[in-house]
Amino acid sequence: MHKIVIIVMLFMIGCPGSIDVNYIKSTGWTYDSGYRISDYIRFDSTGIYAIKGDTIYKQDIPAAVIKQVNKRKFDLEIQSIESGEIGHYMDDKEAFE
């Protein structure tokens, strides 16, 4: 029984489903492809964009769900709440280097 619990825990830790919100908030995001909220997204004190749970809000209106973030590829994948379209944004630290 203990082996099963350990295997399940390891699987859950290794799943790409966990979203590092702190990383997403620590940088700006430049539009790359697909669904577009804006050319540039930054989660800062201006209050234009915010993250609550896995949802991105634009001026307090839910706009997209965060599907995944890939730190190795500097990619943020989102999905439109309205249309279901997928979009990609690139970490601006990587985009401008």
N, C-alpha and C positions, 0 to 999 in steps of 0.2 A: 504493500500500500504506500509506503513512504517513497518508493522509487517512482510511482505514478505521480505523486504530488510534486516531487522534484522535477520530473520531466515536464509536467504542465507549467510549472513556474519558469523553467528555463525557456520553454517555448514562448510564453507570454513576454518575457524580458526581451527575447530576440525578435519579436514581431515588429514590423515596421509601422504598426498602428499607433505607437505612442508618438505624440507630437510634442516637440520641444518648443513650447511657447516662448520661453525666455530667449532662445536663439532667434526666433522669428521677430520678436520685439527689439532685439539688439542691433538690428541693421535695417537698411532700407531695401526695397525690392523693386527692380526694374522689369517692366513688362517684357515677356519673351514670346509667347505664342498662345493661341486659343482665346478663351474667355478673358475679357479685359475689364477690370474695375476702373483702372486708371493707368497712365503710363508709368507712374511711380507711386509706391505705397510705403508709408512710414508710420509706425505705431509710436507716436510721440505725444507730447503735451498739447499739440494743436487740437486734438480731439476729433479730427476728421475721420481717422480710421481707428478702430478698436477691435480687440479680440476678446470674446467671452466664450469660454469653453472651446469648441472647435469652429466657432462661427466668426467671420469677419464682418464687422459693421462699418458702413460708410455713413457718417453723420447720423448715427443712432438707428440706421435702417439695416437689417440683415441683408447682406449682399452675396456672401459665398461661404461655403464650408471648406475648411482646410482638409484636404484628402491626405497629404503627406508632405514631409519636408525631408530632402536628401542633402545632408550637410556635405557629403563628398562631392556632389555635383552642383552644390549651391543652388538647388532647385526647390521652389515652393509650388506645390500643385494644389489648385483650388477648384471648386465646382460651384457654378452658379446655382443659387437657390431657385431662381425663377425658371431657367431653361435646362439646367442639368449639364450645360456645356463645361468642359474642362479647360482650365487655363494654367499657364506656367509663368512664374516670375523668377528672376535670377537675383541672387544676393548682390547688392550693388558694390560691395567690396570686391567681388570677383568680376563683375561686369565692367568696371572702370579701370581694371588693371591691364 
